[in-house]
Amino acid sequence: MPDTGVDILIFDGGSDIPTLATEDLKSGSHPFLVYRCQVIVLCVKLSNMEENLDELHRKIKDLEGQVAYLNAQLKQDNRFGLRWIDVPEAFDKDTEDAIPTLEEVPELSITTDDGKPTHILIEGDNYHALTCLNYTHQGKVDVIYIDPPYNTGSDGFTYKDKRFLDKYPDGTQLPKNHPLRHSSWLSFMSKRLQLASSLMKQDGVIYISINEEEYANLKLLCDSIFGYANYITTITVKVRHENRILKGDKPIHETTELLLMYRKSNKFEISKRVVDNSDPKDYIYEIEELVDNPKIIRLGDKDVKVFYPGQYRIVECEPNFKHLKKINIRGSIKAGNSSGRFHMSYLEERNNEFNVIYKVPNIGDDGRDGRYFLSRSDSNHTNGFYFQGAPLKKTDTKEIPYPNFLDFEQDFNLVGTEGGVPFDGGKKPIAFIQCLLKIAKGDRKDLVVLDFFAGSGSTAHAFIDGGYNGQVILVQAPEKTYNIRNGNKVAKDNCKGVFNAGFENITQITRKRIENVIRGYVTDKKISKILFEENLSPSKLTKVPDYLTTINELKKENENFFNSFNVKVIDSVLTLFGEISKKKECPPLGNSLKYYRTSFVGSNSASRATDNDKTILAQKAGCLLALAENTLYEMKKTDCYQIFKDKNRDVWTAIYFKEDYRPKFFNEFVAEVEQLKGIKNVYIFSWGDVGSFDSYFENLSEINLKSIPQPILDIYKSLNI
């Protein structure tokens, strides 16, 4: 046997298999040699196969790991989209390790006995308010409209950067050259839009006003939060005249703002606008056939009559729905109806035959025996036409899509006196917001509408003025309108008007406007008319005394026509204004308002809540639970329970918030619930399921038994609060 080059082979097969030395292999004298050599070869092959399989498994594991890593990168490090530095946001110290809830401020609520809805105003940071609303209104909101800070660098937007809170406890203003200006704004908006998204109904919609400063960033942010497939449109809104320049610091004058529109899901159906369809002004044509036997060609499944020039005449008539309307085959019409599709399928290729009419049978709903198509007139024209009669089922109105351009220039120009409160930041006209509600939900009035950048309260005003019978929810932080300088209150640059009017924070303005709308108010608008103008060029300065004499004479001549006069020099032009004070009485519109303030309980966040934190939350959650059930009016409160009622319906919320279930306390609560007529939502403090309390209420109808506080904490924890 040839030398194998193997010195020693040792079988690990048991004691009956001997060890073979090199000399045995060389001599071939060992009795087990042949058999053992076969085993050796087999073992080597199996060993190699196992090694190959192990190597294959290792490679598969490596590839699986790489795929998992790449998938994670695609989710977390998506290069296509918006990327920014997430700037950590700081909140007041007593809110950082606590659980948010709501408490009513009774003296600021407004109650009327008119049977109309009660609306909600929450004072507090909208981040915390939106957290609370995720318990009370998750999946309940029809329409959200917000007008957030535009982050222009001069609009007063401040951000509390947690890393520099010691240096800037009230937040840092973000001028245009701030290195984290956009990242701070995106961090601010992202958290709030994520919370808002879960409040929307499946057929809900959100509008966001913005200008070009952050539009591109906001669009990508909304794509990531609401989903690109749920983007509906960007509406361009004309807000000022092209000659009304606010500042001269931009190369292009901004006359428009932008409005992003997203839906929650494909269950949202946008409404259409109804326009007049009773004017026959376009129905002015008739086609006269001048030959009895025109050429007939087969196009698709139709026998089409062909009329060449000289074989027909197009006659213009007085407008009447019995005639035809001429329609240019272009754009969406080419594929948007049966006439356009027929033209593109069969007649487009014949468009080099000019001024030919094709009469196609069995198209349209106008009751005629055929539809006339006219080819283009010459090579300089691109499109043909067809002639359509009025539909047999024509109505005096028709529905067409809304445009992505809205002209509210006049409304924005006259918005100053709306609501009877000043607002330096610029109000949104109520007609504009009512238009958005109509685009979103048509004529529906039972809407739940949310605005968590409430400002002057325009959304509530629009809602109440529009006769809506649902509910509007406003959120506004109590942003100060002043700074302290040398111990004195001094108006902020962007709040001079409101501070001078006596408002020390923005929420006061919001509430005052709602009160005005509910109870009525009077506006005092000044209308100015120019009575005298003179350019004060250097050569005319010597004539100023004469001009002033003329101005005094004009004042006397017009004193019966104007309430006051104002003399100004504007851009070197001496001007006399006559001013008329025009008062307008705005009648009360009724409705009611509940005023809440965000508050905080416990010593830990929701995710780390202790039993003590949970006990305190149960005792302080009354307003939160009442808001969730829309039973906003407290009827009774003891040391153990609270009872709330809806103002206009027999719907109740009863809350037992103590862990003390001794009969003298709990039986009193049960007795109170038994007296309630109508729907009863009963909350009981429990460390687990409330099923053990069923027997107490088994004889009552229309009762919903629920536990607290764990469901509140579960929702907060799902939000990572």
C-alpha positions, 0 to 999 in steps of 0.5 A: 500500500502506498505511503499515505503521508499520515503519521497517526490516525485515531478513531473516536469510535469506541474501545473496540476500534484500535489505534493505527500507527504508520507502520501498520498502514505501510505493511498492510498487516493489520487485520482491520486495515482494509475495513478501517481504510474504508471507514477513514475515507467515509469519515473524511467525506462526512467530515468535509460535508459537515464542515461545508454545511456549517460554513453554509449556515454561517454564511446564511446567518451572516446574510440574514444579519446584513439584511436585518441591518439594512432593513433597520437602516432603511427605517431609521436612516432613510436617505430619501426624506427629511433629516434634521438634528432632533433638538431636545425640548425642555418643559417646566420642571414640575411637568418633567416627572409627572402625569398630565391631566386637566382641571377646570377653571370654573370662573373662566368657563361660560355657561348659557342655557340655550341648548347649544353645544359646549366648546373646549378651551385648554390653557397649556402647552399643546404638547401636554394638552394633546397628550390628554386629548389622546385619552379623551378624543383618540380617533374622534376628531373630524377636522384639525386646522392649525396656524403654527409659528412660521419660523420666519426668524422674526415671528417670536417663535421660541424653543426651550432647548433642554441643553441650554435651559440654565442659560435660557429658562424661557426659551431661545428665540430663533433668528434667521442665522441660528444654526439650529433654527430649522431643526428646533422648529421641526423637533417642535412640530414633529412631536405635536403632529404625531400626537395630533395624528392619532386624534383624527377619525379614519375619515378625518383631515388636517389643514396646516397654514404655513408660508415658504420659510418652512413649507418644504420641510413641513411637507416632508415632515407630514409625508413621514407622519401622515404618509405620502399616500394621504397627502391631498394637496397644497392650497395657495391662499391669496392673503394680500394685494400685490401692491400692499408691501409689508416689508421691503426686506425680500426680493419678491413680495409675498401675496400668498400663503400655503395650506397643506392638506392631509387625510388620515386614510383613504376613507376620507372623501373630499366634498365638491363645490356646488355651482350654478348650472342653469345658464345656457350661455355655452349651448349655442351650436347646431350642426346641419347635415347637407348630404343625405348619404355621407361616407360611413366607416367602422371605428371600433364597434360603431358605424361612424358617418363622415362629413367633409368640408362642404357637407355640413354647416355649423350654425350659431344660435341663441343660447338654449339648452336644446342646442349643443355646447362645443368642447375642446378635447384637451387635458384630462378630457382626453381620458376623462369621459367616453367622448375623450376616450373615443377620440383618442382611440379612433380619431386622433390618428385621423387628425391630419384630415382637417375640418372633418366631422364624425357623427358617432352613435350611442355616446353621451346622455343628451338623448341625441342620435349621435355625437359630433366630433370636429377634427382640427382646423389646420396643422397650427392647431393641436386639438379637435372638438366635440359637440355635446347636448345638455344631459337629459337629467340636467339639474340647475346646479352641478358639483365640481372639484375645488381649486387649489387656489383660494382668493381671500385677499379682501377677507384678510384685509378686513379681518382686524375687527373680527371677534372684537379683539386685537391680535398682532400676529395676524388673524385668519378670517372666519370665512376662510376657516368656514371654507376649509370646513366645507371643503373637508366635510361639505354641509355636515354640521356635527363636526368635532374640530380641533385647533391646537395653535388657537391664537385669537380664537378664529377657529372657534368664531368660525365654527360658532358663526357657521352654525355647527352643532358639534364641538370645537376644541382649542388649545393655547399656551399662556404665552406672555405678551411682555418682558420684564425690564428694570422691574417693569412690564414692557410689551414684546415687539410682536405683542404691542397691540394686545399688551396695550389693550390689557392682555398679558397672555395670549390665552386671555385673548382667545377666551375674550374673543369666544366670550364676545362671540357668545355674548355679542360685541361691538366693533369700532372700525375706522375708515380713512379717506385722503383729503390732502397730499403733497410731496415734500421735496426740498424745493417745497419745504418753504411752502409747508406753512401754506400746506398746514393752512390748507389742511386746517381749512379742509378740516373745517370744511369736512368736520361734519363728514368725519369723526376725526382727522390725522396728519402724517408724513409718509415717504416724504408725502404730507397727507391729511386723512379724514377718519370715520368711526364705523361701529358694527353691532355683532349679536350674541350667537350663544353656545357655552365654553368650558375652560380647562388648564393642564395640570400634573400629578404624581412624582413620576412619568406615566411609564414609571408611575408608582401605586401612589402616583396612580392613586393621585391620578384617579383622584384628579382625573375627573375632568379628563374622564368627563371630557372623554364622555362629553359630560362636562358639567359637575353635578356633585362631588364628595371625598369619594366620588364625582358625578358629571352630566351632559348639559343637553342630554341625559348622559352621566359620568360617575367616578368613584376614585377612592380605594376605600370600598367600605359599605358606608362609602361605596353603597352611597355611590351605588345609590347615587348611580341608581337614581340617574336616568339615561346613559351612565358611564361609571368609572371605579378605582381598581388595580385590575378588572372591574368585573368584581363590581358588576353585581352592584349594578346588575339591575341597572340598564344603560350602564358602562362600567370602566376602571381607572386609572390604568387605561389612562396610563396605558395610552400615555405609555403608548405615546412614550409619555 
